[in-house]
Amino acid sequence: MMDGPRSDVGRWGGNPLQPPTTPSPEPEPEPDGRSRRGGGRSFWARCCGCCSCRNAADDDWGPEPSDSRGRGSSSGTRRPGSRGSDSRRPVSRGSGVNAAGDGTIREGMLVVNGVDLLSSRSDQNRREHHTDEYEYDELIVRRGQPFHMLLLLSRTYESSDRITLELLIGNNPEVGKGTHVIIPVGKGGSGGWKVQVVKASGQNLNLRVHTSPNAIIGKFQFTVRTQSDAGEFQLPFDPRNEIYILFNPWCPEDIVYVDHEDWRQEYVLNESGRIYYGTEAQIGERTWNYGQFDHGVLDACLYILDRRGMPYGGRGDPVNVSRVISAMVNSLDDNGVLIGNWSGDYSRGTNPSAWVGSVEILLSYLRTGYSVPYGQCWVFAGVTTTVLRSLGLATRTVTNFNSAHDTDTSLTMDIYFDENMKPLEHLNHDSVWNFHVWNDCWMKRPDLPSGFDGWQVVDATPQETSSGIFCCGPCSVESIKNGLVYMKYDTPFIFAEVNSDKVYWQRQDDGSFKIVYVEEKAIGTLIVTKAISSNMREDITYLYKHPEGSDAERKAVETAAAHGSKPNVYANRGSAEDVAMQVEAQDAVMGQDLMVSVMLINHSSSRRTVKLHLYLSVTFYTGVSGTIFKETKKEVELAPGASDRVTMPVAYKEYRPHLVDQGAMLLNVSGHVKESGQVLAKQHTFRLRTPDLSLTLLGAAVVGQECEVQIVFKNPLPVTLTNVVFRLEGSGLQRPKILNVGDIGGNETVTLRQSFVPVRPGPRQLIASLDSPQLSQVHGVIQVDVAPAPGDGGFFSDAGGDSHLGETIPMASRGGA
């Protein structure tokens, strides 16, 4: 359960709509700079019990942030905005060129004049390690896989010479923790490290370095030591020789190994994807720029681990790394990446619907150290996908439609009504989100019994605390499917999100409550992700739950419920049901009138009289509803076997004053059958569609050459859109760019043109969004096939530009309706 009150309007059940309080984009720290949540224990002690027992001498831990901007970053070695994550060198190493430290080079000493790590994007190392897309000049390799380097020596290498490679990470590197790796050339090091001489040619020595499949991930300092009869030499540390080591889904010995190349291409290397939202009947989709290879993003990912003080010795374990990321992508507890805001007031930050990718968010956090305003579930999930893919974990973004938020561990969604079946919102603390977005990442689980490897749920959206902190997962999808809620981490909460039942309670005349209806197929009705190698939608519900109504599915629910807070909730279930009810809402567009209807069907051989109530309100996508703004009551006579439809028209002027994010509405329908006493109850959510942006490429796209895109938008509303902001972003095409275009009149059409310079060849996605106080959730995308620069197979520079913030752009043309 949460430690603090549920004060976020639109996020927690039981909070009526009221004038919102905007979360601060720069939360104030505690007086001592530390979070007080969790009884004063450090984040890592609460997140991972195995790492909680440390002593004061364990400098790998590092201090927690000294203030909300993270100037006391745990590593003590990087500045937000610097190109590296560990730029300070240990002062005891590399200060001299020989063992005596006096700088004397003796005759016959084996001196390393230089190192070529073969780190360019076109070199063999980067290509073989699938890291050639990272916009970095440094060597980036994946663990458990060999790479090559060239040592430039002062003389010919002789058999009596001894050469040792060393890699170091953290403030106080130690061999026993894997933070100081010593690898003698020609001999095996510890944990699978070894170095072999491939070729010695004159003063050049070509080496093949094998890294451990269990190596710590991060940015290592690198040095070379030599020993000969003339003395010892150490190569000084050089930031150009730093080496990034990542997880390796291509290595069978790595526990993140994925045995499908098409999976690796999609879930590790794809820089863009689709995120699904809306309702099960009205699924919307948007393209998201993950941008895991953009310059600065990998440093931002490592900074996230540094910022919270994750021990370097634990950074080789993907279970621990993914759990920390799930906590640090949200700002609660730890001043992490994103501030959540469900209030509808985003005046002190960015509307979550306006983001088009993760790059702008992560680079802002890296540059300033401040949490970025604002995020909601799909933004948290999009950023998490970026971070985990950048670090080398196969990760995908998953949407669960009709996602339950169970606040009392009952593993049921409890909805309360008065005697007339009108919702009692002040009692409805459980909520059913229209959709919720989280992540799956692939790994083995050596910390669990066999059978729970594979996809693991990680959810960075702050909902309930886990061990006193706002994080969730990793949780085996297999344990969710079978209701094994005692498996770590956070299985009970996630199980309830996908496979609990909706229980309707009615207040009786004596004030007590009675279960009048149990809806068994209302939660987790559809779970989807982007399909591999296409932009199609893939249904993965079968991975999370057995078929609805099957014996296996009921067994999973009952097994889980037995471990919940209300194990006997299914006692005293209702009466016979011979009148069926279907709820429908027409597919409506924002700004237009709409119609909702209820179909009643009498399956009995006798006449039935139904007293029907319809209550319509707006709702946040989190299931928190506003005040009822329209209702209809009607008594319907049904002949045996007959049906009848009750309709309720809704005009734009009726719903416009009440609209909140996502343009969603909630229809509560309840009824009572006079003859049988049957109670009818149904909640139906639907949304108003928003228009798309139309993007057109004007001319061919070539690396290093300027090209232009045209964006066309028509305002669907009869009112003026004020303070309109466009966002434009695409990995390899355009760094995040913000365009301020002013006002757009009612039903007006506008056209913009923007130039950009591609920096990487191949198929790319250019993504745009529009946001204004009157209209959001407007976006568009175009695929751009970029040709290599003439006479070159590739090109990289910052020609795509830095983030352009607040640029005012004149419209190329305007048109009427």
C-alpha positions in Angstrom: 0.0 0.0 0.0 1.0 3.6 -0.5 2.7 5.5 2.3 1.2 8.9 1.5 -2.4 10.1 0.8 -3.9 9.8 -2.6 -3.9 13.4 -3.5 -3.4 13.3 -7.3 -6.7 14.2 -8.9 -7.5 11.9 -11.8 -5.0 9.3 -10.6 -6.5 7.7 -7.4 -10.0 6.5 -6.9 -12.1 8.3 -4.4 -10.9 11.8 -5.4 -13.7 13.8 -7.1 -12.7 16.4 -9.7 -11.8 19.7 -8.1 -9.4 22.6 -8.9 -6.1 20.8 -9.3 -2.8 21.5 -7.6 0.0 21.3 -10.0 3.0 19.1 -8.9 6.2 21.1 -8.7 8.7 20.4 -11.5 11.5 20.9 -9.0 10.5 19.1 -5.8 12.1 20.4 -2.6 14.5 18.0 -0.9 14.3 17.1 2.7 16.6 19.2 5.0 19.3 16.7 4.8 18.8 16.0 1.2 17.4 12.5 1.7 14.0 10.9 1.3 12.4 10.1 4.6 10.2 7.3 3.0 11.0 3.8 4.2 12.1 4.7 7.7 15.3 6.5 6.6 16.8 3.4 5.0 18.6 3.9 1.7 16.9 3.2 -1.5 19.0 0.1 -2.3 18.5 -1.4 1.2 14.8 -1.2 0.6 14.9 -2.3 -3.0 17.2 -5.3 -2.6 17.6 -7.0 0.7 20.8 -8.9 -0.4 22.5 -5.5 -0.9 21.3 -3.9 2.3 24.1 -5.2 4.6 27.0 -2.9 3.9 29.6 -1.2 6.0 30.9 2.4 6.0 33.9 1.3 4.1 31.9 0.2 1.1 32.6 3.1 -1.1 31.1 1.5 -4.1 27.8 2.5 -2.6 28.4 6.3 -2.6 26.2 8.9 -1.0 22.6 9.5 -1.8 21.9 12.7 -3.7 22.9 15.8 -1.7 20.0 17.8 -3.1 17.2 17.4 -5.6 19.5 18.2 -8.5 21.8 15.2 -7.7 25.0 17.2 -7.4 26.0 14.6 -4.9 25.6 11.8 -7.5 26.5 8.5 -6.0 29.4 7.8 -8.2 31.0 11.1 -7.4 32.4 10.9 -10.8 30.2 12.5 -13.4 28.6 15.9 -14.1 25.2 16.1 -15.6 25.7 16.9 -19.2 29.2 15.5 -19.5 29.9 12.9 -22.2 31.0 10.2 -19.8 29.5 8.7 -16.7 32.8 8.2 -14.9 35.2 10.9 -15.9 37.3 11.2 -12.7 40.4 9.1 -12.7 41.7 7.4 -9.5 44.6 9.6 -8.4 46.8 6.6 -7.4 46.7 5.2 -10.9 48.1 6.5 -14.2 49.9 9.5 -12.6 53.3 8.2 -13.8 54.7 6.2 -16.7 56.6 3.6 -14.7 56.3 1.7 -11.5 58.5 4.1 -9.6 56.2 6.9 -10.5 59.1 9.2 -11.4 58.4 9.4 -15.2 61.7 7.8 -16.1 61.7 5.7 -19.2 64.6 3.2 -19.1 66.2 1.6 -22.1 64.6 -1.7 -23.0 61.4 -0.9 -21.0 58.2 -2.0 -22.9 56.4 1.3 -23.3 52.8 1.5 -24.7 52.9 4.6 -26.9 49.2 4.3 -27.8 46.1 2.2 -28.0 43.7 1.7 -30.8 40.5 0.2 -29.5 39.0 0.0 -33.0 36.0 1.9 -31.7 34.7 3.8 -34.7 31.2 2.9 -35.8 32.5 1.3 -39.0 35.1 -0.9 -37.2 34.8 -4.6 -36.7 34.2 -4.3 -32.9 31.2 -2.1 -33.1 29.6 -4.0 -36.0 30.1 -7.4 -34.4 28.7 -6.2 -31.1 25.7 -4.6 -32.7 26.7 -1.2 -31.2 27.5 0.6 -34.5 24.3 2.7 -34.2 25.3 4.3 -30.9 26.2 7.9 -31.7 29.5 7.7 -29.7 33.2 7.6 -30.6 34.1 5.4 -27.6 34.3 1.6 -27.7 30.9 0.1 -26.8 30.9 -3.7 -26.5 28.5 -6.4 -25.1 29.7 -8.7 -22.4 30.6 -12.3 -23.0 31.8 -11.5 -26.5 35.4 -10.9 -27.6 36.6 -7.7 -29.2 40.0 -6.6 -30.7 42.4 -3.9 -29.9 45.8 -2.8 -31.1 48.7 -1.8 -28.8 51.4 0.5 -30.3 54.6 -0.4 -28.5 58.0 1.2 -28.2 59.8 -1.9 -29.4 59.1 -5.5 -30.6 57.1 -7.6 -28.2 59.1 -10.5 -26.7 58.1 -13.7 -25.1 59.6 -12.6 -21.8 57.5 -9.5 -21.7 54.4 -9.5 -19.5 51.4 -7.3 -20.4 48.3 -6.9 -18.3 45.1 -5.1 -19.2 43.1 -3.5 -16.5 39.5 -2.2 -16.4 38.2 -0.1 -13.5 34.8 1.3 -12.5 33.6 3.2 -9.5 35.3 5.3 -6.8 37.1 2.4 -5.0 37.6 -0.4 -7.5 38.1 -3.9 -6.0 38.9 -7.1 -7.7 36.6 -9.1 -5.4 33.6 -7.0 -6.5 34.4 -7.1 -10.2 35.0 -3.4 -10.3 38.7 -3.8 -10.9 39.4 -6.4 -13.7 43.0 -7.6 -14.2 43.7 -9.6 -17.3 47.2 -10.9 -18.0 47.8 -11.3 -21.7 48.1 -15.0 -22.7 46.5 -16.1 -19.4 43.0 -16.3 -18.2 41.7 -13.8 -15.7 38.9 -14.3 -13.2 35.3 -14.9 -14.2 35.8 -15.7 -17.9 38.1 -12.7 -18.7 41.1 -13.5 -20.9 43.4 -11.8 -23.5 45.1 -13.5 -26.4 47.7 -12.3 -28.8 46.3 -12.5 -32.3 49.3 -11.0 -34.1 52.6 -9.4 -33.3 54.0 -7.3 -36.2 56.9 -5.1 -35.4 55.9 -2.7 -32.7 52.2 -3.4 -33.2 50.4 -6.0 -31.0 46.9 -7.1 -32.0 45.0 -8.5 -29.0 41.7 -10.4 -28.7 39.9 -9.6 -25.4 37.2 -11.9 -24.0 34.9 -10.3 -21.5 32.9 -12.2 -18.8 29.2 -12.9 -19.6 28.6 -11.8 -16.0 30.5 -8.6 -16.2 29.3 -5.4 -14.6 27.7 -3.1 -17.1 28.9 0.5 -17.3 31.7 2.8 -18.4 35.1 1.4 -17.5 38.5 3.2 -17.4 41.2 1.3 -19.2 44.9 1.0 -18.8 47.8 -1.3 -19.8 50.7 -2.4 -17.5 53.9 -3.9 -18.9 56.7 -5.6 -17.1 60.1 -6.4 -18.6 63.6 -6.8 -17.3 64.1 -3.1 -17.7 61.2 -2.2 -15.4 57.4 -1.7 -15.2 55.3 0.7 -17.2 51.6 1.8 -16.9 49.7 3.6 -19.6 48.1 6.8 -18.1 44.3 6.8 -18.1 42.8 8.6 -21.1 39.1 9.4 -21.5 39.4 8.4 -25.2 40.2 4.9 -24.1 37.1 4.4 -21.8 35.0 1.3 -22.7 31.3 0.9 -22.3 30.2 -2.7 -21.5 26.5 -3.7 -21.9 24.3 -6.7 -21.4 24.4 -9.1 -24.4 21.2 -10.8 -25.7 23.4 -12.4 -28.4 25.5 -14.3 -25.8 24.1 -17.7 -24.7 26.1 -17.5 -21.5 24.5 -14.1 -20.5 21.3 -14.5 -18.5 19.7 -11.9 -20.8 20.2 -14.1 -23.9 17.4 -14.2 -26.5 17.4 -17.1 -28.9 15.6 -15.4 -31.7 17.4 -12.9 -34.0 14.1 -11.2 -35.1 13.3 -10.6 -31.4 16.7 -9.1 -30.9 16.3 -6.8 -33.9 12.9 -5.7 -32.6 13.3 -5.6 -28.8 17.0 -4.4 -28.6 17.8 -2.6 -31.8 14.6 -1.0 -33.0 14.7 2.7 -32.2 11.0 3.4 -32.5 7.8 1.6 -31.7 4.1 1.8 -31.3 2.3 2.5 -28.0 -1.4 1.7 -27.7 -4.0 3.6 -25.7 -7.8 4.3 -25.6 -10.3 1.6 -24.9 -10.5 -2.0 -26.0 -13.3 -1.1 -28.5 -11.5 2.1 -29.6 -7.8 1.4 -29.7 -5.6 4.3 -30.6 -1.9 4.0 -31.4 1.0 6.4 -31.5 4.6 6.1 -32.6 7.3 6.6 -29.9 10.9 7.5 -30.6 12.9 5.4 -28.1 16.2 6.8 -29.4 18.4 4.5 -27.4 21.4 5.1 -29.6 21.2 8.9 -29.7 24.2 10.7 -28.3 24.0 11.3 -24.6 21.2 8.7 -24.0 23.5 5.9 -22.9 25.2 8.3 -20.4 21.8 9.3 -19.1 21.0 5.6 -18.5 24.2 5.1 -16.5 23.6 8.4 -14.7 20.2 7.0 -13.5 22.0 4.1 -11.8 24.7 6.5 -10.4 22.1 9.0 -9.2 20.5 6.6 -6.7 23.7 5.0 -5.6 23.3 1.5 -7.0 26.4 -0.5 -5.9 28.6 -1.1 -8.9 29.0 -4.7 -7.8 25.3 -5.3 -8.4 25.2 -3.8 -11.9 25.8 -7.1 -13.6 22.5 -8.5 -12.5 19.6 -7.6 -14.8 17.0 -8.4 -12.1 18.5 -5.7 -9.8 19.2 -3.3 -12.7 15.6 -3.4 -14.0 14.2 -3.1 -10.5 16.2 0.1 -9.9 15.2 1.5 -13.3 11.5 0.9 -12.5 12.0 3.0 -9.4 14.2 5.7 -10.9 12.2 6.5 -14.0 9.5 8.0 -11.7 10.5 10.9 -9.4 8.8 9.7 -6.1 11.2 8.7 -3.3 14.4 9.4 -5.3 14.0 12.5 -7.5 14.1 10.2 -10.5 13.5 11.0 -14.2 9.8 11.9 -14.5 7.2 13.7 -12.4 3.8 12.0 -12.7 0.8 14.3 -13.1 -2.8 13.2 -13.6 -4.4 16.5 -12.6 -5.0 17.9 -16.1 -3.0 21.1 -15.3 0.4 20.9 -17.0 1.1 24.7 -17.0 4.4 24.1 -15.2 5.7 21.5 -17.5 4.8 19.4 -20.6 1.5 17.7 -21.1 2.3 13.9 -21.1 0.4 13.6 -24.4 2.7 16.0 -26.1 5.9 13.9 -25.8 6.9 12.0 -28.9 9.9 10.2 -27.5 12.3 9.6 -24.7 15.4 11.5 -25.9 14.3 15.0 -24.8 13.3 13.7 -21.4 16.5 11.7 -20.7 18.8 14.4 -22.0 17.1 17.0 -19.8 17.5 14.9 -16.7 21.2 14.3 -17.6 21.8 18.0 -18.3 20.1 19.5 -15.3 19.7 16.7 -12.7 16.1 17.8 -12.2 13.1 15.5 -12.5 11.2 16.3 -15.8 7.6 17.4 -15.7 5.3 15.5 -16.6 4.6 11.8 -17.3 1.8 9.4 -17.3 1.9 5.6 -17.8 2.9 5.5 -21.5 5.6 8.1 -21.0 7.1 6.1 -18.0 6.9 2.9 -20.1 8.4 4.6 -23.2 11.4 5.9 -21.2 11.9 2.6 -19.5 12.0 0.8 -22.9 14.7 3.3 -24.0 16.8 2.8 -20.9 16.7 -1.0 -20.8 17.3 -1.3 -24.6 20.2 1.1 -24.3 21.7 -1.0 -21.6 21.2 -4.2 -23.7 18.0 -5.8 -22.3 15.4 -7.0 -24.8 12.4 -4.9 -23.8 9.0 -4.1 -25.2 6.2 -1.7 -24.3 2.9 -3.4 -23.4 -0.6 -2.1 -23.0 -3.3 -3.7 -20.9 -6.9 -2.6 -21.6 -9.3 -2.4 -18.6 -6.4 -2.5 -16.2 -7.4 -2.8 -12.5 -5.8 -0.9 -9.7 -6.4 -2.9 -6.6 -5.8 -0.8 -3.5 -6.6 -3.3 -0.7 -4.9 -6.5 -2.0 -8.4 -8.2 -2.2 -7.6 -9.1 -5.9 -11.0 -7.8 -6.8 -12.2 -4.5 -8.1 -14.9 -3.3 -5.8 -17.5 -0.7 -7.0 -20.1 0.7 -4.6 -23.6 2.0 -5.4 -26.4 3.5 -3.4 -29.9 2.0 -3.1 -30.8 3.4 -6.6 -27.5 2.1 -8.1 -26.0 5.5 -8.4 -22.2 5.3 -8.1 -20.8 6.2 -4.6 -17.5 7.7 -5.9 -16.2 8.5 -2.4 -16.1 4.8 -1.7 -14.6 3.7 -5.0 -11.0 3.6 -4.1 -10.3 0.7 -6.5 -10.3 1.9 -10.1 -10.2 0.3 -13.6 -7.9 2.2 -15.9 -9.1 2.3 -19.5 -5.6 1.2 -20.4 -2.3 0.9 -18.6 1.1 0.7 -20.2 4.1 -1.1 -18.7 7.1 -3.1 -19.9 8.2 -6.7 -20.5 11.9 -7.4 -20.5 13.6 -10.8 -21.2 15.9 -12.6 -18.8 16.5 -15.7 -16.8 15.5 -15.7 -13.1 18.1 -17.5 -11.1 16.5 -16.1 -8.0 13.3 -18.0 -8.6 12.5 -21.7 -9.0 12.8 -23.2 -12.5 10.1 -22.3 -15.0 9.9 -18.6 -14.5 12.5 -17.4 -17.0 11.5 -15.3 -20.0 9.3 -12.2 -20.0 9.3 -10.2 -16.8 7.0 -7.3 -16.1 8.6 -4.0 -15.1 6.3 -1.0 -14.3 7.8 2.4 -13.6 4.4 4.2 -13.2 4.2 5.0 -9.5 1.0 3.3 -8.2 1.6 1.3 -5.0 4.8 1.0 -3.1 6.9 -2.2 -3.1 9.1 -2.7 0.0 8.4 0.9 0.8 9.4 2.4 -2.6 7.6 3.2 -5.7 8.8 0.5 -8.1 7.3 -2.6 -9.6 8.9 -5.8 -10.8 10.6 -7.6 -12.4 7.7 -10.1 -12.1 7.6 -13.3 -14.1 4.7 -13.3 -16.6 4.4 -17.1 -16.0 3.7 -16.5 -12.3 1.0 -13.9 -13.2 -0.6 -16.3 -15.6 -1.0 -19.0 -12.9 -1.9 -16.8 -10.0 1.2 -17.5 -8.1 1.0 -14.3 -6.2 3.7 -15.3 -3.6 6.4 -15.1 -6.3 8.6 -11.9 -6.3 8.4 -9.2 -7.2 4.9 -7.5 -6.9 2.9 -10.4 -8.4 -0.3 -9.8 -6.4 -0.6 -6.2 -7.7 0.1 -7.1 -11.4 -2.1 -10.2 -11.2 -5.0 -8.0 -10.1 -4.3 -5.6 -13.0 -5.0 -8.4 -15.6 -7.1 -11.1 -14.1 -9.3 -9.9 -11.2 -13.1 -9.7 -11.2 -15.2 -6.6 -10.9 -17.6 -6.8 -8.0 -20.6 -4.5 -7.7 -21.9 -3.7 -4.2 -25.3 -2.1 -3.5 -26.1 -0.3 -0.3 -29.1 -1.8 1.5 -31.8 0.0 3.5 -30.0 -0.8 6.8 -26.7 0.7 5.5 -25.0 -2.6 4.8 -23.7 -3.6 1.4 -24.5 -6.6 -0.7 -22.9 -8.1 -3.8 -25.4 -7.7 -6.6 -23.3 -8.6 -9.5 -19.8 -10.0 -10.3 -18.4 -9.3 -13.8 -15.8 -12.0 -14.5 -14.5 -10.8 -17.9 -14.1 -7.1 -17.3 -10.4 -6.9 -16.3 -7.4 -7.4 -18.6 -9.6 -8.0 -21.6 -6.8 -7.3 -24.1 -3.1 -7.1 -23.7 -1.1 -6.0 -26.7 2.3 -4.9 -28.0 3.9 -3.9 -31.3 4.4 -6.9 -33.5 7.9 -8.0 -34.5 9.2 -6.5 -37.8 5.9 -4.6 -38.5 3.7 -1.9 -37.2 0.8 -4.3 -36.6 -0.6 -4.9 -33.2 0.1 -8.3 -31.5 -2.3 -9.8 -29.0 -0.3 -11.3 -26.1 -3.1 -11.8 -23.7 -2.5 -15.5 -23.8 0.9 -15.0 -22.2 -0.6 -13.3 -19.2 -3.8 -15.4 -18.6 -5.5 -18.6 -19.5 -8.6 -18.3 -21.7 -11.4 -16.4 -19.9 -13.9 -18.8 -18.3 -11.6 -21.9 -18.7 -10.9 -24.1 -15.7 -7.3 -23.0 -15.7 -8.3 -19.4 -15.6 -10.8 -19.8 -12.8 -8.2 -21.8 -10.8 -5.6 -19.1 -11.2 -8.1 -16.4 -10.0 -9.2 -18.5 -7.0 -5.6 -19.4 -6.1 -4.7 -15.7 -6.1 -7.8 -14.7 -4.3 -7.1 -17.2 -1.5 -4.0 -15.2 -0.7 -5.8 -11.8 -0.8 -7.5 -9.8 1.9 -11.0 -11.0 1.0 -10.7 -14.8 0.4 -14.5 -15.3 0.8 -15.7 -12.5 -1.4 -17.6 -14.9 -3.7 -20.0 -16.0 -1.1 -23.7 -14.7 -1.4 -23.6 -14.2 -5.1 -26.8 -12.9 -6.8 -30.0 -14.2 -8.3 -31.0 -15.7 -11.6 -30.2 -13.7 -14.8 -32.6 -13.8 -17.7 -32.4 -10.2 -18.9 -29.2 -9.4 -20.8 -27.8 -5.9 -21.4 -25.4 -4.5 -24.0 -24.0 -1.0 -24.0 -22.9 0.8 -27.1 -21.5 4.2 -28.0 -21.0 5.5 -31.5 -17.6 6.2 -32.8 -17.5 10.0 -32.2 -14.9 12.7 -33.1 -13.9 15.4 -30.7 -16.1 18.4 -31.3 -19.1 16.5 -32.6 -22.4 15.3 -31.0 -22.6 11.7 -30.0 -25.1 9.0 -29.1 -25.0 6.2 -26.4 -27.5 3.4 -26.3 -28.4 0.3 -24.2 -29.9 -2.8 -25.6 -32.0 -5.0 -23.3 -32.8 -8.6 -24.3 -35.4 -10.8 -22.5 -34.3 -14.4 -22.6 -37.1 -15.6 -20.4 -40.6 -17.0 -21.4 -42.3 -14.3 -19.3 -42.8 -10.6 -19.5 -40.1 -8.5 -17.8 -40.2 -4.9 -16.6 -36.8 -3.2 -16.3 -36.3 0.1 -14.5 -33.1 1.5 -16.2 -30.8 4.3 -15.1 -28.0 5.8 -17.3 -25.4 8.2 -15.8 -22.8 9.9 -18.0 -19.6 11.5 -16.7 -16.2 12.3 -18.1 -13.4 10.1 -16.8 -9.6 10.2 -16.7 -8.0 7.2 -18.4 -7.2 6.0 -14.9 -10.8 5.3 -14.2 -11.4 8.2 -11.9 -14.6 9.8 -13.0 -15.9 13.4 -12.7 -19.3 14.7 -11.8 -22.3 13.2 -13.6 -23.4 15.8 -16.2 -26.2 13.9 -17.9 -28.6 11.1 -16.8 -31.6 9.3 -18.1 -34.2 7.1 -16.3 -36.6 4.9 -18.2 -38.9 1.9 -17.5 -38.9 -0.7 -20.3 -41.5 -3.4 -20.9 -40.1 -6.5 -22.6 -42.3 -9.2 -24.0 -40.9 -12.8 -23.8 -37.9 -13.2 -26.1 -38.1 -9.5 -27.1 -35.5 -6.7 -27.1 -35.6 -2.9 -26.9 -33.0 -0.1 -27.1 -32.8 2.9 -24.9 -30.8 5.9 -26.4 -29.3 9.0 -24.9 -28.1 11.8 -27.3 -25.2 14.0 -26.1 -24.5 17.3 -27.7 -20.9 18.8 -27.9 -22.0 21.8 -25.9 -23.1 19.4 -23.1 -19.8 17.6 -22.7 -17.4 20.3 -23.7 -17.2 22.1 -20.3 -16.4 18.8 -18.6 -13.7 17.2 -20.8 -10.5 16.0 -19.3 -7.4 14.3 -20.8 -7.9 11.6 -23.5 -11.5 12.8 -24.2 -12.9 9.7 -22.3 -16.3 9.3 -20.9 -17.9 6.8 -18.5 -21.4 5.5 -18.9 -22.7 3.8 -15.7 -25.8 1.7 -16.5 -27.9 0.1 -13.8 -31.3 -1.6 -13.8 -33.7 -3.6 -11.7 -36.0 -6.3 -13.1 -39.3 -6.0 -11.3 -40.5 -9.5 -11.6 -37.3 -11.5 -10.8 -35.3 -9.0 -8.7 -32.4 -9.3 -11.0 -29.9 -6.4 -10.8 -28.3 -5.1 -14.0 -25.0 -3.3 -13.8 -22.5 -2.2 -16.4 -19.7 0.4 -16.8 -18.8 1.3 -20.3 -16.0 3.6 -21.2 -15.5 5.2 -24.6 -13.4 8.1 -26.0 -13.7 10.9 -28.5 -11.2 10.6 -31.3 -8.7 13.3 -32.1 -7.3 14.1 -35.6 -3.9 13.0 -36.8 -1.1 15.2 -38.1 -0.3 14.7 -41.8 3.4 14.6 -42.6 4.9 14.7 -46.1 8.5 14.5 -47.0 9.5 17.1 -49.6 12.4 15.6 -51.5 14.9 12.8 -51.0 16.7 12.3 -47.6 20.4 11.9 -47.7 22.9 11.7 -44.8 24.4 15.2 -44.2 22.1 17.0 -46.6 19.2 19.2 -45.6 15.7 18.1 -46.5 12.3 19.3 -45.6 9.0 17.9 -44.1 5.6 19.4 -44.4 3.1 19.1 -41.5 -0.7 19.7 -42.1 -3.3 20.0 -39.3 -7.0 20.8 -39.2 -8.5 22.0 -36.0 -11.6 19.8 -35.4 -13.1 22.2 -32.8 -15.2 25.3 -33.5 -13.1 27.1 -30.9 -9.6 28.7 -31.2 -6.7 26.6 -30.0 -4.3 28.8 -28.0 -0.6 28.6 -27.4 -0.2 25.7 -29.8 3.1 23.8 -29.6 4.4 21.3 -32.1 7.1 18.7 -31.2 9.4 17.0 -33.8 11.8 14.2 -33.2 13.4 11.2 -34.9 16.5 9.2 -34.2 19.1 9.7 -36.9 17.0 12.5 -38.3 16.2 15.3 -35.9 17.1 16.0 -32.3 14.0 16.9 -30.2 12.6 20.2 -31.4 9.9 22.4 -30.0 7.9 24.7 -32.3 5.7 27.5 -30.9 3.0 28.4 -33.5 0.6 30.6 -31.5 -3.1 30.3 -32.0 -5.1 28.2 -34.5 -8.7 29.3 -35.2 -11.8 27.2 -35.0 -11.9 24.6 -37.8 -8.8 26.2 -39.4 -6.2 24.3 -41.4 -2.5 25.1 -41.0 0.6 24.0 -42.8 4.2 24.1 -41.4 7.5 23.3 -43.1 10.6 22.2 -41.2 14.0 21.4 -42.4 16.3 18.7 -40.9 19.6 17.0 -41.7 19.8 13.2 -41.4 22.8 11.9 -39.6 22.4 8.2 -40.0 21.3 6.1 -43.1 18.5 3.6 -43.3 14.8 3.6 -42.5 13.9 6.2 -39.9 10.7 7.5 -38.2 10.1 11.2 -38.0 7.4 11.8 -35.3 5.4 15.0 -34.6 2.8 16.0 -32.0 0.5 19.0 -31.3 -0.6 20.3 -27.9 -2.7 23.1 -26.7 -4.9 23.8 -23.6 -8.0 23.0 -25.7 -6.7 19.9 -27.5 -4.1 17.3 -27.0 -3.3 13.7 -28.0 -2.7 14.8 -31.6 0.3 13.2 -33.4 1.6 11.9 -36.7 4.5 10.0 -38.1 6.3 9.4 -41.5 8.9 6.9 -42.5 12.0 8.4 -44.0 14.4 6.2 -45.9 17.7 7.9 -45.7 20.4 7.3 -48.3 24.1 7.2 -47.3 26.2 10.3 -48.0 27.8 10.2 -51.5 31.0 8.2 -51.3 30.5 7.1 -47.7 28.6 4.2 -46.1 27.7 6.2 -43.1 27.9 9.5 -41.4 27.6 10.8 -37.9 27.8 14.3 -36.5 25.5 16.6 -34.5 24.2 18.0 -37.8 20.8 17.0 -36.7 21.0 19.8 -34.2 20.7 20.1 -30.5 17.3 20.3 -28.9 15.6 23.5 -30.2 13.4 24.7 -27.3 10.8 27.4 -27.6 11.4 28.3 -31.3 8.6 30.4 -32.7 7.6 29.2 -36.2 5.4 31.1 -38.7 2.8 29.0 -40.5 3.4 28.5 -44.2 -0.3 28.7 -45.0 -3.7 28.8 -43.3 -7.0 27.7 -44.6 -10.6 27.6 -43.5 -12.8 24.6 -42.8 
